[in-house]
């Protein structure tokens, strides 16, 4: 761990097509281009020696650092303080718009605000996950890193022609660029790292840089001004909203689960997955959060993306059904999983996986989540057209034929299929929401069969999902294992929050899955999932627990758990996937699912407190 920053010691910047992570020490150690799921340009996060990075930090090794976002924006400020001076690095990516582009710019402004400070700058790209070598070409106006496959990273300096020369330039045998920059209070310089640009490097005038900065700040503040949230945790909720926006691929409206790959769920373990894709489940939850805050255009864009996925494989044969569990941001589904054997992994947590082998799993719950989000959007004024409804009917016919079978489940276990209770509950949701849609619009439907299947699912869950000895609903039929995915049973209306069976299930989960407010997904020792090692508590599940407590009228406990969870955010209010027993963050970072659940639970809890 001494060689790697803590996962939580990062901030996120992006341009709505890709993103970068910046450490509290001013290191860009993760950046993929031209899309979230493209090969990396900087990847030191997963291999400190072979991954590549862009570093701007004080030459003085003894310094303090602070990091913050410019209020209401995704502009990141990393501050360095020494006895001799104080300096700042401002990082942002100008927003690209909704047209797919290969051009992406990462702007790094360096300035001294007190005394004198010497900065060391090192630019060391490693194209294609470090598999493609490059050459460095330096000109009087900047530099170009040219990869063997034709990819280029252009470095444009930010300075006025009359500015004095303050930079000492060095290169090394790896064709990396090293700069030394000494600034006095009030002085500033900068770099623009450009992928997919045209033309040679050029000196960027300060006026142009300030325009990029102002346009980026205005974009984020104007976007955030649409939020209708006025509850108790406004700053936390709105930071989560910005984070989700940063993980949205603007050309399609798809939301990636995280901008990173292969960050471990256990240090040294094998649970290292690529999350740079769009899960039907995760993104469907985004409809609730986005509409709950008032971001209707983002919700609409995702609903259109989801509708295309629902339509494109209607009538397909096979055991996994017409919907995949995940897709690339453009809607394609070739997610073959491979291992980067030449990388050691974060803190030597190998293997480093890219792609995702779980893409072909059968997970029945996604049909309920898709139909639930479409129905929720319908209630908020979104119109479902004839083609969309016809496609949904076809999907429901497939589900009616296949819901009563074993599956891999929501957690994508690799230990074999089971009759997962949560998958059955969400199958009930799919039939229920389809019936409601048909009734509200007077549309043609197989209502008699959907009624029959919905009731059959309900009866089966109540008979087989309930464990009399545990006095709780369990992970899968015939087991005694608890599973926090079932915290959503009351949220989706399968049970009423005041049902005694629901109350006893919450009590059982508190005894077994809750550790000082933090919630585990399940106990892998009691329910082997086909993978070695263990994992931390799942931050999504903690916020789901808050939501469930608030709905059950246990508002004091819900508020305490929520407030405790605020203490596990990083210094910027960001969350990864999991939290380990020491309080450190684990897994891919930041995780969309966690921030979606934070927003949902904040809305539910705030309303519960208002009613009380």
N, C-alpha and C positions, 0 to 999 in steps of 0.2 A: 504493500500500500504506500510505502514511502515514495515510490516512483510515479504514482498516479494520484491525481486530485480526487477528493471525495466526489461521488456522483452529484451530490447536492451543491457542490461548490462551482456551479455553472449558471450562467444566464442564457436565455434563448433569444435569438434575433432571426428574422426571416422576411421574405418578400412575397409570400403566399403561393410560391411554387417550390421553394426549398427553404432550408434553414441552416443555422450554424449555432454551435455551442461555444461560449466564451467563458473561460475559468476566471476565478477571482484574482488570478495572477496575470490576466491579460493574454491568455493563450487561446487561440481558436484551434481546438483539437478535434472538431468534427464539422465537416462541411461536405455535402454531396451536391453534385450538379450534373445535369440541369434540373433534376427533380429530387424529391425526397428520397425516392428509391433508386436513384442513380448511384454509380460507383463513387467512392469518396475521393476528394481532393486533399483534404486534411483528415487524418484518421488516427492521430496519436492517442485518442481516447481508448482505442482498442489495441494499439501497439506503440509504446512510447518511442521506440527506435525506428520502426519501419513505417509508421502510419502517416507521418507528416504533420506540420503545424504552421501557424503564423503567430509569432510571439511579439508582444510589445510590453516591456516591463522595465523598471528602473535598474540601472547598473548596480546600484547600492543594494547589496543582498539583505541588509537589515531594513525592512520597511513594513509598514502596516497597510492593509488593503481594505477597502470598503466598496461595495457594489450596490447599485440601485438603478431603477428605471426612471427616466425622465417622466414625471407624472402623466398618467393617462396615455402613455405611448409604449411602443416596443423599442425605444432607443435606450441602449444600455450604457451606463456610466460606470467605469471602473476607476477608483481613485487610489492613488498611492501616496503615502506620507512618510517623510523622513525628517530628521532634524534640519537638514539643509534645504528642504523644499517639499512642495506638494504638486502632484501632477495628475492628469486625468486622461483616460482613453475613452472616447465616445464611439460606440459601435452601432451601426444600423445597416439595413439593406433597403434601398429604395424599392417601393412596391412596384411589381411588374404589370399588374392588370390581369384581365381574364383571358388574354390570348396566350397560348403556349409559346414560350420563347426559350432559346438556349442562352440568352444574355442575362447574366446575374451579377450584381455588383455588391461587394462587401466593403463598406466605408469605415475606415479607422482614423479618427481625428485625434491627434496627440497634442496636449497643451500643458504648459506649466502655469500654475495659479499662485504659487508662492515660492520665493527663493529661486534656487537653481536645481535642475534635475537632468541627469543624463539617462536617456532611454536606450536600451538595447533592442533592436528589431531583428528578428530572424524570420525569413520566409522560406519554408522548406516543404513544397508540395510533394505528394506521392500519389500520382494519378492511378486510377483504376485499382483502388485498394492496395496501392503500393506495388502493383504488378507491371506497370509500364514506366520505363525510364524516361528521363527528360533532359533537355539541354537548356542552359540559361544564356540569354542574349541581353546584354546591358547596352543601353543607348544614353545619350546625354539627357534624355527626357523620361527615362523610366527603364523598365525591364520586361522581358517576356520569358516565361517558362514554357517551352514547347515540348510536348510529349511525343513519343514515337508514333502514336496512333493519330496524330493531328490535333489533339486537344491542346488548347493554350490557356494559360493564366497570364493576364497582362497586369502589370503594376504601374499605375499612374500616380505620380507624386502630387500632393496638394500644396502649391506654393505660388507666390507671385514671381514673375521673371526677375524683378529687382531685389527679391529677398536674398539675404546673404546665405552663402553655402554653409549649412550647419551639419551636413551629413558626411560621415566617413563610410565608404562602401568597401566591403570585402566579399569575396566568394570563396568557396571551398571545393574540394574534389567531388562532392556530391551534387555540385551545381546548385547549391543553395545560396541565398542572398543574406548577408549580414550587414546591418547598418548600426552606426552609433550616432545618436542625436542628442545634443546638449541644448536645453532651452532655459531661458530666464523667464521670470514672471511676466505674463502677458503675451509671450510668444507661442505660436502654434504651427504645426505642420500636419501632414496627414498622408494617407495612402488610400487609393481605391483599387481593390483587387477585382478584376473583371474576368469572368468566364464568358466565352462565346461572343466577345466583342469583335469589332472590325477595325482594321487599321493599326498603326504602330502605337506605342505608348506615348503619352503627351502630358505636359504639365497642366494640371487642373487649377484654374484660377479660384481664389477664395470665394468670389461671388457665385461661381457655379456650385461649389461645395455647399455654401450657405443655402442656396436654392434647393438642393437635394435634401438638406437637413430640414428646412422649413416645410417642404412638401410632404416629407415623411411624417413629421410631427402633426401637421394639419390632417393628414389622412387618418392617423390613429385617433386623434381627438374627435374628429368629426364622426368617425365610425362609432366610437364609444358613446358619444352623445345620444345615440339611438336607444341606449339601455333605459328600460322603464323600472329597473330595480331600485327601490328606495328603502330596503330593509336594514336590519341591524348590522350586516356585515358587507356593506357596499364595496369597500376597497378590496376586500378579499375576493368577492364575487366578480368584480369587474376585472381584476388581474387574471382570474381564471378565464374570463371571456376573451381577453386579449390573447392569452395562451392558446386557447382553442382556435381562434382566428389564425394565429401563426401556423397552426398545424392543418390548415385547410388548403387544399389545392384549388386555387381560384378558377382555373379553366373548366373544371368538372363539378366543383362543389363538394368533392369527397374529402373526408376527414381522416388523416392517418392516425393510427393508434398511438404512435410516438415518432419523433423524427430520428430515432437512433436504432441501432441493431446490436444484438449480442451483449448488452450489458447484463451482468449475471443477477439471478434471483438468489444466489448463494455464492459468496466469494470462493473461488476454486472449484465450483460445481459445474454441471453440464446444462443447467437450465438457462440457456442463453439464446434468446429468440430474436428474430428480425421483426420489428413492429412497424416498419415503414409502409404499411399497407392499410387498406380500409376494410374493417370488419363490419359486416351487416349489423351485428349486435351493437357494437360500440357507437357506430355512427347513427343508428336508429335512436339511441338514447339522446343524441345531440339535438334531435327535434324538440324534445321536452325542454332542454336547457335553453336552446336558442329562442324558442317561442315564449318561454317563461320570462326571458329578459327583454323581449321585444325585437330580436334580430330576425325579422321575417324573411329578408332576402336570402340570408344564409340557410335558413330552414327550407325555403323554397328550392334553392339550388340543390340541396341534398335530396329532397324528395324527388326531384327530377332525375337525379343520378340513380336513386334507388328504383324508381319506376322503370328506368331502362334495364336495370338488372333483372327486375321481375319479368319484363317482356321478352328478353332476348333468348331464353331457353325454355319457353313454354312448350310443353309436350315432350321434353327430353326424357329419355329412358335412363335407367340406372338407379342404384340404391341410394345415391347421395342427393337426388332430387334436382329440381330446376334452379335452385339457388346455391351458389357457393357460399362458404362462411366468410371468405375474404377475397378482395380483388386488389389489383394495382389501382392507383389513383385515376387512371384513364378508363377503368372498367375492364381491362384485360385480366386474364386469370392464370397466366403462366408464371407461377411462383415456385418453381423448382428449388428445393433446398440444397445448398452446397456449403462446404466448409472451407474457410480460408486457412489452410494449414500453415502458411508462412507467417501468420500473425499469432502472437502469444495470448491475446485477449486482455480485457481490462483486468489489471492486477493479476495477470497470469491465470485468468479464468477461461480456459479453452473448453470446448471448441468455439471458434468464431463462426456463427452461422449467418448466411445471407440467403434470402428466399425463405419460404416457410412450408415445411412438409405437412403442416396441419390443414393446409388449404383444401385438401380432398376429403377431410373427415365428414362424417354425418353428424350434424348437430341440429336436432329438431327444433330447438328453442328459437332459431333465427326467424322462422316463419311467424311466430307470435310477435317477436319484436318488430319485424317489418310491418305487419298488419296493424299493430298497435300504434306505431308512429304515423302511418298513413291515416289511420282513423283520427288520431289526435290532431294532425294537421287539417283534416277535413273539418273538424269541429272549430278550427280557427280560421275557416274561410278558404282553405285550399281546395280547389276543385279536382276531382278525379274524373278523367274522361272515359269514354266508352272503351277505347283500346286498353287503357289501364285496368278498368274493371274486368274486362274479359280475361286479361292476363292473370289477375288476382284469382278469378274463379278457377282457372286452370291450375294454379298453384295449390289452391285449396283442395281440388280433386286429388292431386298427388298426395297431399298430406292426409286426406281422409283414408287413402289406401295404405299409408306407410307409418302413421304416427305410433302404432303399437309394436315397436321393435326396439331392440337395443341400439345404443348410439355412443359416441365418444363424449358428449356433454359439453357444457359451457366452458370448462377449464381446459379443454383440448388435451385430456389425458392420453397417454400412449401405453396404457396397460390393458387395453381391450374394452369392448363395448359393454355397456350396462343399461338397465332400464332406469335412467336418471329421472328422478321426480321433477326436477326443474324443467327438463325437456317436455314432460307431459303437461305441466302447468302452462307452459307457453304455447303448447299445441291447443289447449283449451282457449287461451287468449286469442289465437288466430281465428278459430271458428266463431268465437263470441264477437270479435270486432267485425268480421265479415258479415255476420247476421245483422249487426247494428247498422253497418253501412248500407246494406241492401234495404233494410226497413226504412231508414231515414230518407233514402232517395227513390224508393219504389223500383229498384233495379231487379232484373231477372236474376234468380239465384237458385242453387240447389238447397234451399232453406231446410227442407225436410231432412236431408241427409246431414247437413251441417248441425242442425239441432240434435240429431241422434248421436253424431260423433262427439259433439261438445259435451253432452250428458254422459256419454260412455267414458270419456277422459276424466271427467269430474268424479264419477263413481269409482273408477280405478284408482285414482290418486288417493281418495279418501280411504279406500280399502287396503291398498298396498303401500302407499307412501307414508302412512301413519304407523309409527311404532309404539305399541301400547306400553311396553316396558320403559322406553325412553320418554314417553308422553311428549313426543315431538315428531314432526315430519323429518324424514331422513333422506340421505343423499340419493340412494337408489333402492329399489325394491329388494326386500330380504336382508337389508343391512341394518346396522345400528349407528352408522356414521352420520354425523351432522354435516351440513353444508350451508355456508352462508349465502349462497345464491338464492336460497329459499326465503331470504329476508324480503324478497320482492313479492311474495304471495299475497300480502295485503295491499301492496302498492298497485298491483294489476287487478285487484278486485276478486281474486279467487276466494279469499277469505275476508271477512269483515275484521277490522282492527280490534274489535271488542270480543271476538270469538275466544272462548276459553282454550280451545286447541291451539290458537295462535299465541295466546299469552304463555302457555306452557312451553311452546316451541321457543319463544324468545328467552324464557328462563333457562332452558336447556342449553341454548347457544351461549348465553352469558357465562354459564358454568364451564363450558368446554372450549369454546372458540374465542372468547374475549379475554385479552390479557391487558389489564389496566387500561381499558378503553379501546385498545387496538384489536383488530379482528382478523383471525386466520380464515382462509378459504375453507379448509377442511384439514383433517389430520392424515397426512400421507402414510403414516405408520399403520393406521387402522384401515386405510383404503389405498393400497399401493397403486401408483399412477404410472408405473413403467419407467420411472426415472430415478437415478440415484440422488441421494442428498435430501436436504430439506429446503425450506424457504422462509422468508419473513412474513410478518402480517401484511395483509393485502389492503392498501389504502382505500381502494374502491369499496371494499366490504365494510370498512369502518364508517364511511359516509352513508352507505346503505343501512347500517345499523342505526345511525342517527335518524334517518328517515323513518325507519320502522318504529323506533321508540316514540317519535313525535306523533305518528299516526295512531299509536296505541294509547296515547294520552300520558305517556311517561316523559313529560316535557322537561322536568328538572334534570333527569338523567341524560336525556338527549342533548340538552344544552351543555352539560358538563363534558360529555364525550366530544361534542363538536369543538368546544373551546380547547380541550386537551389536544385534539387533532391539529388545531391551528399551530400549536407549538412544534409540530413535526415538519411543518413546511420549511423550505430553505429560506435564506435571507431575502429572497425576492417573492416569496409566496408560492413557489413551485413545488410540485410533488412528482416523485417517480412512482413506480408501480408498487413497491413494497418498502417496509421499514424493518430493519433487523433488531434483535434484542437490545443492542446498544443505542438505538435511536437513529442510526445512519440509514440513508436511503439506498435502496437496492432496485435493480431492474431498469428497464428503459425509461428515459427521462427527457422531458416531462411526459407523463402519461395522460392521454386525453380522457380515458375512462374515469380516472380519479378526479379530474377537474370537472367533468360532467356531473359526477355524483356529488361533488362539493356544491355545485350550483343548485342541484335538485334538493339536496338536504337543507341547504340554507333557506330556500324558498319555503319548503314544507315546515321547517322549524319556526321560521319567522311568522308564518300564518298561524301556527299552533299557539305561539306565545301571544300574538295579537288577540286571538279568540279568548285566551285565558285572562 
